[in-house]
């Protein structure tokens, strides 16, 4: 039986909170592929350098966010929460969530917003049109690969054919009609509830 982990009791000054915020601002701009791609740097900063989190707290934050439904960036909020709890209060935990989530989301959100605005204003430029036309096959390929993975989950075509049929039918409905995606999702949910797929 392993010994219980010792949770650090830390004291954070306002400069520590600002440093944490600044670090997550920087990580936001480095997070090509999502926030999960910067976990090694988060680990270095939070666990190794400052000892604000234990190894177990760090691992648990990632595992819980990956297992929970919703965006996996929630592990950042869980890390901020744990830093605040280690600082001794629920108020500090809420501050930790705000600092880490605002830090990781603000720069990438602002950059994306400005890039989208610029792209819309300059949609007639050859480079912008080429980028959009070049990204269309990539997006379609990613969607097809996702449907392939989801449709072949059990590796048995004899039992998975309804999933494949549903995938093809959904794709055709989206492509050839103006039916709202939520209606297609609701139809798939009903088929799943009735255990037809």
Buried (B, 14 or more C-beta within 10 A) or exposed (E): EEEEEEEBEBEBEEEBBEBBBEBBBBBBEEBEEEBBEBBEBBBEBBBEEBEBBBEEBBEBBBEEBEEEEEEBBBBBBBBBBBBBBBBEEEEBBEBBBBBBBBBBBBBBEEEEEEEEEEBEEEEEEEEBEEEEEEEEEEEEEEEEEEBEEEBEEEEEEEEBEEBBEBBEEBBEBBEEEEEEEEEBEEBBEEBEEEEEB
